[in-house]
């Protein structure tokens, strides 16, 4: 009797959704910590309220804080779902399914955030200035690449 090994499509919902939500949260934290705080390229509302005055900087910092709260919620939900999937009898989980979900979620964050915040609403750009469109498109391309790689990892059959 032959048994087929599950593909990532057959991965338990807790692993699929948990890893994707965790990826969204980690992508948001990377954006907020690296691009907002360390590099200081932008804040959440920096194209609408230029952080050139103390009041505008305070407003942008508050908006960044709410953004971090949202990324924290995605992260906690992802961890909770992953944890719930560890209970009970189950088939072995594949590392590629977890990594694939993380990359898929992070890429999804970049694509959705890039399309909505950078292009549609234009509340900020990755790096304002003469090459801002190139940075925005690079952010979208990076997200799309992570989504494709994550999807491929999730579909990879178990060895």
N, C-alpha and C positions, 0 to 999 in steps of 0.2 A: 504494500500500500504506500503510495507516495503522498506526501503532504506538501502543499505549496506553502512557501514562506510568505508572510504578509508583506505587501508593499506598503509604502507610507500612506497610501489611500486607505488602507485598513488599520492604520494606527489609531489607537484609542482616542476618542474625542478630547479627553483630558490632556493627552500629550500634544495633540494637534493644536487645540485652542490655547493651552497653557504656554507652549513654547512660542506661539505667534504673539500672544499678548505680552509675554515677557520681552520678546524682540522689539515690539512697539515701544514698551517702556524704556528699554535700554537705548534704543535709537533716540528717543526724546531726551534722555539724560545726557547722552553724548552731545547732542545738539546744544542743549542748554548749558552744559558745563564747558565744553570746548569752544563753541562758537559765540555764546553769549558772555561767558565769564572769563575764560582764559585768553582767547584771542580778541574778545570785545569787538567783533565784527558787526554785530547787531544785537538788538533786544527785540522782544516780541512785537512791540508797536513802534519801532524806531523810524519807519517810513512815514508814519502818521504823526507821531510826537517825537520829533528829533531830540535826542538826549543832550541838547546843548544848553539847557537850563536845568537848575536843580529840581524844579517842579516836574519837568518832563522826564528827567532821569528817575525820580521817585516813582512816577507813574509806570515807566518801563520796567523798573525793578519789581514793582508790585505785580505787573502782568507776567513777568518772568517767573515770579513765585507761584502764581496760579498755574502756569504752564508746568512747573515742576511738580505741583500737587497732582495734576492730571497724569504725568508720566509715572509718578509714584503709585497711583491707583492702578494703572495698567500693569506695572511691575508686580504689585501685591496680588492682583487677580491672576496673573500668569503663574506666580509661585504657588498660590493656593490651588489652582487647577492641576499643576504638575504634582503637587503633594497629594491631592486627592486621587490621582491616578496611580500612586504607589501602593495603595491598599488593596488587599484581596489577591486572589489568584489571577495571574495574567501571564501572557507570553513575554519573553524578554524584550526589552525596549532597545531600539537601535539608536546609537549615538548620532547617526546621520539624520534620523528623524528629528531629534532634538535640535541639532545644529541647523538643519534645514528650516525648522520653524522659527528659530531665532533670526536667521538671515531674512526669511520671508517677512517676518514682522518688522524688522528694522528697515528693510527696503520699502515696505508698505508705508511706514511712518514717513520716510523721506519723500516718496512719491505723493502721498496725500498732502503732507505739509507743504511740499514744494509747489504743487499745483494750486492749492487753496490759498495759502498765506503769501507765497511769493508772486504767483501769476494772477490769480483771480482777484483776491482782496488787496494785494500789494501792500500789506501792513509792514512787511520788512523784506529784505533781500539777504541772501547769504553773505555777500560782501558788497555793500554799496560802493558806487564809484564808476569809473569809466568802463570797467569790464564786468559789471554786475550781472548782465545777462549770461555771460559765459560761466560765472560761478553758479548762478541759478540752474542753468542747464546741466552743468557738471553734477550738481546735487541730485537732480532728477535722474541723470544717467547712472550715477552711483547707486541710487535707490532701485532703479529698474534692474541693474546688474545683480544686486543682492537678492531681489525677488526671484530672478531667474535661477541663480545659483541655489537659493534656498529651496525652490520648487524641485529642482533636479535632485538635490540631496534627499528631500522627502520621498521622492519616487524611487530612489535607488533601492534595489532589492537587497535583502539581508544576505550577507556572505555565508 
